[in-house]
Amino acid sequence: MKYQSTRGNAPVLEFGDVLLAGLAEDGGLYVPTEFPLFTTADLGSFTTMSYAEVATRVLEPFVSPSITSDDLGAMAEESYSGFRSSDVVPIRELPTEFGANRYLVELYWGPTFSFKDIALQLLGRLFEYELSRRSTSVTIVGATSGDTGSAAIEACKDRDGIELVMLHPHNRVSDVQRRQMTTVGSANIHNVAIEGTFDDCQDLVKGMFADSRFRERHRLAAVNSINWARVAAQTVYYFTSASQIAGPSQPMSFCVPTGNFGNIFAGFIASQMGLPVERLVIASNHNDILTRTHSSGVMQIEEVQPSTSPAMDIQVSSNFERLLFELSNKDGRWLRAAMQTFRSQRELELESSVLSKFRENFDAGSATEDEVDRTIKDYYLANGDFVDPHTAVGLSVIKQMT
């Protein structure tokens, strides 16, 4: 598989190079030059496979020829063998208060209870494999609003060839996640608290990657969803969820609590690979730049307002650039100019053709803090247990659209 930059001015690379590069030299994000396509028969075969087997089948075209199918399969088996559910990603039917035929995709069965475990447990092993093959090392630099940091640290601790530096916004992550990040005793793990927001942390990381001399001198790599491997690994649970609920030919919609756009973009990629996705619903908290963009056609940065769902307290959703690239017919020149405008003017009006395609594939909604609180209470009264605030954002948006 070959990969190109969304901004059209960086070398075309194979998977191993993209894995270690993270951000492209021109500041863009790597995406495949084409997507593999699964038939209905292929999708039907997933119903009899384990999660690790589906992951191997789905990801094999993306990693070939850098990684063999057997080696990928072994890493997938090892990555998911430690999850607390044998299904890795179980499915639960929602109470009827949230509508008929509605299901919860449970993404919290990994070692840190974060959905990021699903991609990062595999990503840590992919890094170690590729670094060993090349007899080299990297410094992984990441930004986190909470869950990426703890999951990345768990995935990379004590791995050969890896030093990990994680930036998080001071007093803007949950106390549990702060402790998960800062109490790991591994010598290759380094935490830095930044005065500011997640976007400030992300800007620092992007700035380091954009400085080619600094990047090469320190051999920087990324585990944030700017790294294509993260997004690719997340496509897998869209396939497994669909196979558990609807089968290979029944269209499904997915409502996804959304911050940096990596998770829901993985759903879009799954649809491009043949999964029959009817709608993808962006669920935002009150930091609702993507919902506003969907409504108005103008992507405008506002101040980040803290919430009870801090992993979504984001105004610059990095992976949205990948979607814009696909919706603009892979026009890197246009996107390079568009992102420069967005950064300098803090807003961007989408071209009508791009906006139309955005609305064809996605719906969007947002939830206030009061709505999130009510949803958590309603779910408890209906089901006898709790959902976290991020999940409650998604459930609130589902209720709005019921």
C-alpha positions in Angstrom: 0.0 0.0 0.0 1.2 3.5 -0.9 0.5 6.6 1.1 0.3 10.3 0.1 0.1 13.5 2.0 -3.2 15.4 2.3 -1.3 18.5 1.2 0.2 17.0 -1.9 3.8 18.1 -1.4 5.6 15.2 0.4 7.0 11.9 -0.8 4.8 8.9 -1.4 5.7 6.3 1.2 4.9 2.7 2.2 3.4 1.7 5.5 6.6 1.2 7.5 7.8 4.7 6.7 4.3 6.2 7.3 4.2 4.5 10.7 7.5 6.0 11.8 6.9 9.4 10.1 3.5 10.3 11.6 3.1 13.7 10.1 4.1 14.3 6.5 7.0 16.6 5.7 4.7 19.3 4.2 2.6 19.4 7.4 -0.1 17.2 6.0 -1.5 13.8 7.1 -0.8 10.5 5.3 -3.7 8.7 3.7 -3.7 5.6 1.4 -3.6 6.3 -2.3 -6.5 3.9 -2.6 -8.7 1.8 -0.3 -9.1 -1.9 -0.3 -12.6 -3.1 -1.1 -14.4 -6.0 0.7 -17.2 -7.9 -1.0 -20.4 -8.9 0.8 -18.9 -12.4 1.0 -15.8 -11.0 2.7 -17.9 -9.2 5.2 -20.0 -12.3 5.9 -16.9 -14.3 6.7 -16.1 -11.9 9.5 -19.0 -13.2 11.6 -17.1 -16.5 12.3 -13.7 -14.8 13.0 -12.2 -13.6 16.3 -11.5 -9.9 16.7 -7.8 -10.5 16.1 -8.6 -12.4 13.0 -10.8 -9.7 11.6 -8.1 -7.1 12.5 -5.6 -9.1 10.5 -7.9 -9.4 7.5 -8.9 -5.7 7.5 -5.4 -4.3 8.1 -3.3 -6.6 5.9 -3.8 -4.5 2.8 -2.7 -1.4 4.6 0.5 -2.8 6.0 1.7 -4.9 3.1 4.5 -5.3 2.0 6.1 -3.8 5.1 4.6 -6.4 7.4 3.7 -10.0 6.5 0.2 -11.4 7.3 1.6 -13.9 9.7 3.5 -11.3 11.7 0.5 -9.0 11.7 -1.7 -11.8 12.9 0.7 -12.6 15.7 0.8 -9.0 16.9 -3.0 -8.7 16.7 -3.4 -11.9 18.8 -1.0 -10.6 21.4 -2.5 -7.1 21.5 -6.1 -8.3 22.2 -5.4 -11.4 24.4 -5.2 -9.2 27.5 -8.6 -7.5 27.1 -11.1 -8.2 29.8 -13.7 -9.4 27.3 -13.0 -12.3 25.0 -15.1 -10.4 22.4 -12.6 -7.4 22.7 -15.5 -5.1 21.6 -18.8 -6.4 22.9 -22.2 -5.0 21.9 -25.0 -4.1 24.3 -28.6 -3.2 23.3 -29.7 0.1 24.5 -32.9 0.7 26.6 -35.9 1.5 24.5 -35.9 5.0 25.8 -33.1 5.6 23.2 -35.1 4.1 20.4 -35.6 0.7 18.8 -32.6 -1.3 17.4 -30.0 0.9 19.1 -26.8 -0.6 20.4 -23.9 0.5 22.5 -20.4 -0.5 21.2 -18.4 -1.1 24.3 -14.8 0.1 23.7 -13.6 0.1 27.3 -12.3 -3.4 27.8 -8.6 -2.7 27.3 -6.0 -2.2 30.1 -6.6 1.5 30.7 -10.4 1.4 30.1 -10.0 3.8 27.2 -11.2 3.1 23.7 -7.7 4.2 22.5 -6.4 0.9 23.9 -7.9 -0.9 20.9 -5.6 0.9 18.4 -2.7 1.6 20.7 -2.1 -1.9 22.0 -1.5 -2.9 18.4 0.4 0.3 17.5 3.0 -0.2 20.3 3.8 -3.6 18.9 3.9 -2.3 15.3 6.5 0.3 16.4 8.6 -2.3 18.2 8.4 -4.6 15.2 9.5 -2.0 12.6 12.2 -0.5 14.9 13.7 -3.9 15.4 13.6 -4.7 11.7 15.5 -1.4 11.1 17.8 -1.6 14.1 16.9 1.9 15.1 15.0 3.9 17.8 12.4 6.7 18.0 11.2 9.4 20.4 7.4 9.3 20.3 5.9 12.7 21.1 2.1 13.0 21.7 -0.6 15.3 22.9 -3.5 14.1 25.0 -6.7 15.4 26.5 -6.6 12.3 28.7 -7.3 8.9 27.2 -4.6 8.9 24.5 -1.9 9.5 27.0 -2.7 6.7 29.4 -3.4 4.2 26.6 -0.2 5.2 24.7 1.9 4.9 27.9 0.5 1.5 28.6 1.1 0.4 25.0 4.7 1.7 24.8 6.1 1.3 28.3 9.3 -0.8 28.5 9.3 -1.4 24.7 12.7 -1.6 23.0 13.7 1.4 20.9 11.0 3.7 22.2 11.1 6.9 24.3 7.7 8.4 24.8 7.0 12.1 25.8 3.4 12.9 26.4 2.0 16.4 26.8 -1.3 17.0 28.6 -3.1 20.3 29.5 -2.6 21.1 33.2 -5.7 20.6 35.3 -7.7 19.7 32.1 -7.6 15.9 32.3 -9.5 13.7 34.7 -7.8 12.8 37.9 -7.9 9.1 37.1 -6.2 9.7 33.7 -3.6 12.0 35.3 -2.7 9.3 37.7 -2.6 6.6 35.0 -0.1 8.8 33.1 2.1 10.0 35.9 2.5 6.9 38.1 4.1 4.6 35.6 7.6 3.8 36.7 9.0 2.8 33.3 12.2 4.6 32.4 11.2 5.3 28.8 8.0 7.2 29.8 8.1 11.0 30.3 5.0 13.2 31.1 4.8 17.0 30.7 1.9 19.2 31.9 1.3 22.3 29.7 -0.4 25.5 30.9 -3.1 25.7 28.3 -5.6 23.5 26.4 -5.3 20.3 24.4 -5.1 22.4 21.2 -2.0 24.1 22.7 -0.5 20.7 23.3 -1.4 19.5 19.9 0.1 22.7 18.3 3.4 22.1 20.1 3.5 18.5 18.8 2.7 19.6 15.2 5.3 22.3 15.5 8.0 19.8 16.4 7.1 17.6 13.5 7.0 20.5 11.1 10.6 21.4 12.0 12.3 18.9 9.7 15.8 19.3 11.3 14.5 18.9 14.8 12.4 16.0 13.8 15.2 14.1 12.1 17.7 14.9 14.8 15.5 13.4 17.5 13.9 10.7 15.2 10.3 11.8 16.2 7.3 9.5 15.8 3.7 9.9 16.7 1.0 7.9 18.4 -1.8 10.5 18.1 -4.3 9.9 15.4 -2.2 12.0 13.1 -0.5 8.6 12.7 -2.4 6.7 10.0 -1.9 3.4 11.8 -4.0 4.6 14.6 -7.0 5.4 12.3 -6.6 2.2 10.4 -6.7 0.1 13.5 -9.9 1.8 14.6 -11.7 0.7 11.4 -11.8 -2.8 12.7 -14.5 -2.4 15.3 -16.9 -0.9 12.7 -16.6 -4.2 10.8 -17.0 -6.4 13.9 -19.9 -4.3 15.3 -21.8 -4.5 12.0 -21.2 -8.3 11.8 -22.6 -8.8 15.3 -25.6 -6.6 14.9 -26.8 -6.5 11.3 -24.8 -8.9 9.1 -22.9 -8.2 5.9 -25.5 -6.4 3.8 -27.7 -4.5 6.2 -26.9 -0.7 6.3 -26.1 0.7 9.7 -25.6 4.2 11.2 -23.0 5.0 13.8 -23.2 7.9 16.3 -19.7 8.7 17.6 -18.7 11.1 20.4 -16.2 13.2 18.5 -13.2 15.3 19.4 -10.2 15.0 17.1 -12.3 13.2 14.4 -10.1 10.1 14.3 -12.7 7.6 15.5 -15.6 8.7 13.2 -13.2 9.1 10.3 -12.3 5.4 10.8 -16.0 4.7 10.3 -15.9 6.7 7.0 -12.9 4.7 5.9 -14.8 1.5 6.7 -17.6 2.7 4.5 -15.1 3.3 1.6 -13.9 -0.3 2.1 -17.4 -1.7 1.5 -19.1 -1.7 4.9 -22.7 -0.6 4.3 -22.8 2.5 6.4 -26.0 4.6 6.1 -25.1 7.6 8.2 -22.2 8.7 10.4 -23.4 11.0 13.2 -20.9 13.5 14.8 -21.8 14.0 18.5 -20.1 17.0 20.0 -20.1 18.5 23.5 -20.4 22.3 23.8 -17.0 22.6 22.0 -19.0 22.0 18.8 -16.9 23.3 15.9 -17.7 20.2 13.7 -21.5 20.5 14.4 -21.4 24.2 13.6 -19.4 23.5 10.4 -21.9 20.9 9.3 -24.8 23.4 9.9 -23.2 26.6 8.5 -20.5 25.4 6.1 -18.0 27.6 8.0 -15.3 26.0 10.2 -14.6 28.7 12.9 -12.4 28.4 15.9 -13.8 29.5 19.3 -12.3 29.3 22.7 -12.2 25.9 24.3 -14.6 25.6 27.2 -13.9 22.9 29.8 -16.5 20.1 30.1 -17.1 16.8 31.9 -16.0 15.1 28.6 -12.5 16.5 28.4 -11.3 14.2 25.6 -13.7 16.2 23.3 -12.7 19.6 24.5 -11.1 20.4 21.1 -11.6 23.2 18.5 -9.1 22.0 15.9 -10.0 18.5 14.9 -6.8 17.2 13.1 -8.4 14.3 11.3 -11.0 16.5 9.7 -8.2 17.4 7.2 -8.2 13.8 6.0 -11.9 13.9 5.4 -11.6 17.2 3.5 -8.9 15.6 1.3 -11.2 12.7 0.4 -14.3 15.0 -0.2 -12.2 17.3 -2.4 -11.3 14.5 -4.7 -7.8 14.4 -3.1 -7.0 17.9 -4.1 -3.8 18.5 -2.1 -3.1 22.0 -3.5 -6.6 23.3 -2.5 -6.3 21.7 0.9 -2.9 23.1 1.5 -4.2 26.7 0.8 -7.4 26.0 2.8 -5.5 24.9 5.9 -3.2 27.9 5.7 -6.3 30.1 5.6 -7.9 28.3 8.5 -4.8 28.7 10.7 -4.2 32.4 9.8 -7.9 33.6 9.9 -9.2 31.0 12.4 -12.0 30.1 10.1 -12.6 28.4 6.7 -15.7 28.4 4.5 -16.0 25.0 2.8 -16.4 24.9 -0.9 -20.0 24.0 -1.8 -19.1 20.7 -3.4 -17.1 19.7 -0.3 -19.9 20.8 2.1 -22.5 18.9 0.0 -20.5 15.6 0.3 -19.9 16.2 4.0 -23.7 16.5 4.5 -24.3 13.4 2.3 -22.2 11.2 4.5 -22.6 12.8 8.0 -25.2 14.2 10.4 -24.1 16.2 13.4 -25.5 17.2 16.8 -24.2 18.6 20.1 -25.1 18.2 23.8 -25.0 20.7 26.6 -23.7 19.8 30.1 -27.3 19.8 31.4 -28.3 17.4 28.6 -25.3 15.1 29.4 -26.2 15.1 33.1 -29.8 14.2 32.3 -28.8 11.4 29.9 -26.5 9.8 32.5 -29.4 9.9 35.0 -31.9 8.5 32.4 -29.6 5.7 31.5 -29.1 4.8 35.1 -32.8 4.7 35.8 -33.5 2.6 32.7 -30.5 0.2 32.9 -29.2 0.3 36.5 -25.7 1.3 35.6 -23.8 4.4 34.4 -22.3 5.7 31.2 -19.5 8.1 31.3 -20.0 11.7 30.1 -18.4 11.1 26.6 -20.8 8.2 26.0 -23.6 10.4 27.3 -22.8 13.0 24.7 -23.4 10.4 22.0 -26.6 9.2 23.7 -27.9 12.7 24.1 -27.5 13.3 20.3 -29.2 10.0 19.6 -32.2 11.1 21.7 -32.3 14.4 19.8 -32.5 12.5 16.5 -35.0 9.9 17.6 
